[in-house]
Amino acid sequence: MENLNNSIDELIDSITNSKEYNNVINIKKKMNDNDELLKLISDVKNLQKKYIKSNYDGTIKQELEEKEKILNEIPIYIEYNENLKIVNEMISVVTENLNEYFYKKLNSD
């Protein structure tokens, strides 16, 4: 069991020591210092909820799209999302490989 824990720790370390993961952490800290950006992100999240609760009202959708367009043009937010996507892909690859490994082990004849 200790070998398993060590292997899992190594996987986690490989992700948390990656350039992309560290970029996500550092960029998130910078973003947290930007009140305008935080407000815009909050506005988008609230509009997303409102849009769904409204049964997909077109007026709310238009407002949401306008705010998202502004948000997606902010360089620090773009960089954050690009790095976050890479980190999430790393996690997804690990998950897929573990699922495949377990499937093969549990379903071998």
C-alpha positions in Angstrom: 0.0 0.0 0.0 2.9 2.3 0.7 4.1 1.9 -2.9 0.7 2.9 -4.1 0.7 6.0 -1.9 4.2 6.9 -3.2 3.2 6.5 -6.8 0.1 8.7 -6.2 2.3 11.3 -4.5 4.7 11.2 -7.5 1.8 11.8 -9.9 0.5 14.7 -7.8 4.0 16.2 -7.5 4.5 16.0 -11.3 1.4 18.1 -11.7 2.0 20.5 -8.9 5.6 21.0 -10.0 4.7 21.7 -13.6 5.2 25.2 -15.0 1.6 25.4 -16.0 0.3 24.6 -12.5 2.6 27.2 -10.9 1.5 29.7 -13.5 -2.1 29.1 -12.6 -1.3 29.7 -8.9 0.7 32.8 -9.5 -1.8 34.3 -12.0 -4.7 33.5 -9.6 -2.9 35.5 -6.9 -2.5 38.5 -9.3 -6.1 38.2 -10.4 -7.3 38.3 -6.7 -5.6 41.7 -6.4 -7.7 43.1 -9.3 -11.1 44.1 -8.0 -12.4 45.0 -11.5 -11.5 41.6 -12.8 -13.0 39.8 -9.8 -16.2 41.8 -10.2 -16.4 41.0 -13.9 -15.9 37.3 -13.2 -18.6 37.4 -10.5 -20.9 39.2 -12.9 -20.4 36.5 -15.5 -21.1 33.7 -13.0 -24.2 35.4 -11.8 -25.5 36.0 -15.3 -24.8 32.3 -16.1 -27.0 31.3 -13.2 -29.6 33.9 -14.0 -29.7 32.8 -17.7 -30.3 29.1 -16.7 -32.9 30.0 -14.1 -34.7 32.2 -16.7 -35.1 29.2 -18.9 -32.6 30.7 -21.4 -33.9 34.2 -21.9 -32.4 35.8 -24.9 -31.9 39.2 -23.3 -29.9 37.7 -20.5 -28.0 35.6 -23.0 -27.0 38.8 -24.9 -25.8 40.5 -21.7 -23.9 37.4 -20.7 -22.2 37.1 -24.0 -21.2 40.8 -23.9 -19.6 40.3 -20.4 -17.9 37.1 -21.5 -16.5 38.9 -24.5 -14.9 41.6 -22.3 -13.6 39.0 -19.9 -12.1 36.8 -22.6 -10.1 39.8 -24.0 -8.3 40.4 -20.7 -4.7 39.1 -21.2 -4.2 37.8 -17.6 -7.5 36.0 -17.8 -6.6 34.4 -21.1 -3.2 33.3 -19.8 -4.9 31.9 -16.7 -7.4 29.8 -18.7 -4.7 28.5 -21.1 -2.6 27.2 -18.2 -5.6 25.9 -16.3 -6.7 24.0 -19.4 -3.3 22.3 -19.6 -3.4 21.4 -15.9 -6.9 20.0 -16.3 -5.7 17.9 -19.2 -2.9 16.5 -17.1 -5.3 15.5 -14.5 -7.6 14.0 -17.1 -4.9 11.9 -18.6 -4.0 10.5 -15.2 -7.7 9.7 -14.5 -8.1 8.1 -17.9 -5.0 6.0 -17.4 -6.1 4.9 -14.0 -9.6 4.0 -15.3 -8.1 2.0 -18.1 -5.7 0.2 -15.8 -8.4 -0.8 -13.4 -10.7 -1.8 -16.2 -8.1 -4.1 -17.7 -7.1 -5.6 -14.3 -10.7 -6.2 -13.2 -11.9 -7.5 -16.6 -9.0 -9.7 -17.5 -9.9 -13.4 -18.1 
